[in-house]
Amino acid sequence: MRIASEHILVGLGPAAARVEASTALAEVRDAIRTVVWPPGATNFTIHPQSGKRGGEGNGVVPIREAFVKNAVDKGWDSERPFPVTAPREKSDLGPIDVSKLFGADLVAAEWETGNVSSSHRTVNKLFLGLVEGVLSAGIWIVPTRQLARYLTDRIGNLEEVRRYFDLWRRIPIVDGLLLVIGVEQDAESLDVPRIRKGTDGRAKG
């Protein structure tokens, strides 16, 4: 899979510097780039069918699962409870897709699989982790419109949320990193199968 763009919403203070100096971002980028389709391929080729009609288009959960597998292979934890030290009433925020400690710095990465409301919840969750000091860095991975048009209808996409970037950058974080990574397909072909919902997504190697 191809990384189309990266956008820093927050990148301030010692924690951000430590994370950027670690292997955290390199490992996330590599876990993205080694998501492939179909299984056994060397890149990510999407079946170019719109997901606007029922039973058509491509599923998103198998893509996320392939990324998670790649990250776990690099020593990341999956489904860590979030926030890590939060009171019980915040447990409905759900677990972190993947996370890893780099020294004392906890880095979290979330892969978007829902609609734009889900996108806002994910960004809010990562910002909350930075505000409360339980995360040193949050990484949000979201499809570009170029990819999203072939996925489940109404999945959140980069272009849909970019209008909020300036607003999010005004959140007063003084120490931490929040990075948005836009991803898209390497190629398109009607000769590859559609990605169905379930666990048929596979990572290379």
N, C-alpha and C positions, 0 to 999 in steps of 0.2 A: 504494500500500500504506500501511497505517496503522501508526504507531508507537503501541503500546498502553501501554508503560511503559519507564522507564529506571531502572537500578539501578547505583549507583557502588559497586564493590567496593574500589577504591583511588582516592584522590584527594588526594595529599599532595605537598608540596615544590614547588620552582620549576618542574620539568618539567610537572607537572599544571597549574600556573597558566599557563604559557606556552601549552600546548595549548588550554586553555579560552579563552584570549584570542585564539587564532588562528581561522581559518575552518574548521579541521579537522572539528569536530563538526557544524557547519552543513552542510558539504559531504556528510558521511556521511548525515545526516538527509534531505537533499534527494535523495540517490541512492536512499535507501529509498523515499521518498514518490513518486518518479517511476517505480517499478516498477509496471507495469500488466498487466492481463489482461482480455479477450483483446487481441491486438496492435491498436494504434490506438485503444484505449479511453482514457478520462481517469482511470480508477481501476482498482483491482484487485478483480475479481469472481471468486470461486472456484466451480467446479462442486461442489456439496455432496454428494460421494459418498465414503464411507469407503474408505480404502486398505488395509483389513485383508485383503481377498481379492485374489488375483492378478489382474492385468489391470484393476483398478479403482483409484479414487482418482486423485490428481494427483502428477506428478513434482515433484522439488525442484530438480534441477540447472538447468533453464531459469530458475527464479526467481533463483537465485544468479547465473547468467550475465547476467540483466538488470540486477541490482544492479552487478555488476562493470563492465558496459558504461557504466552511468551514472557510476560513479566514474572510470573511465578518461577519459571525456569531460570530467571536471573536472581532469584532469592527474595522476590517481593511476596508479601502476604496478600491473600484475597479475602474480601468480606470482613475486614476488621471493623468492629463496632465503632460507631461515630456518634457524637464526639467522644474522644477517648476518655476524658475525665469529666464528662458532663453529668448533670443531675438526671434522674430517671425521666422527667417530663420531656427531655429532649431526645429520647431514644427513638422517636418516630422519624428521625432524619434518615434512618437506614444506614447500612454499612458502607464502607469505602470499597470501591471496586478493587483497587490494589494500593498497597502502601508499603513503605520500607523505611527503616531507621538508618540514617547516615550519621554516625556518631550519636549526638543527642537530637538531631533534626529529623522529625517525622515528615516524610513527603507523601502526599496522596495524589492519586490519579483517577479520574472518573471519565468513563466513555459514555457519550450521550446515546441513549436508545429511545428516548421519549419525545413528546411534542414540545413546543416552545415553553409551555408552563413547566415542564420537567427541566428544561434548560435553565430557567430562572431559579428553580429550587436547587439545582446542582451548584450554580455559581454562588448562591446565598450560603449554601452549606460550606463551601470551601472558604468563603470570606469569614464565616462564623468561626471556622477553625483557626484562621489567622488572628482574628480579633481576640479570641479566648486563649491564644497561645498554645493550643494543642497541636497545631500544624506549623511547620516552618515554610512549607511550600505546598501549593495546590496546582494541579495540572488538569485542565478540562479539555477533552478531545472531542471534537464535534465535526460532522461531515460538512463539506461545502455544498452549495446548492447543486454543483455539478454531479456529486454523488447522491445527494439526498433525493433528487428527482426520480431515482430508480429504487429507492427504499420504501419502507412502510410509509403510507401517506401521512403527511403533516409532521414528520420527524423534525425536530429542531435542527436548524442549519446555521452555518456561520454568518451568512449574509443577513439572516433574519434577526440576529442578535447584535450585529456590529453597531447598530444605532445606539446601543446602551453602553458601549465601551467607555465613552467619556464620563458618563454617570458613575460607572463602577470605579473608574480611576479616582474619583473624588472621595471614595470611602477612606477614612483616615487610618490607614495602616502605616505604621512607622518601621516595622521590622518583619519582612517576609516577602515571598514571591508568589504571584499568581499568574500562570501562563496559560493562554488559550492556543491550542494547536488545531488548525483546520486540516482535515484529511480528505483524500479523494482517490478514485481508482487510478491504476496505472494504464488500463486499457478497457475497451468495451468490445464485446463480441456476442453475437447471437448463438455462437457455437458452444458457449459454456452454459452449464445449467444455472437456473435461478438459485439463489440462496434462500432456502426455506427456513421458517422458524424452527428452533430446536437446537440440537447440539451437533449439526453437521458442518459447522465451521471448523477449520483446522489450520494450525500454524505450520509454517515451513520448518522442517527439521524437528 
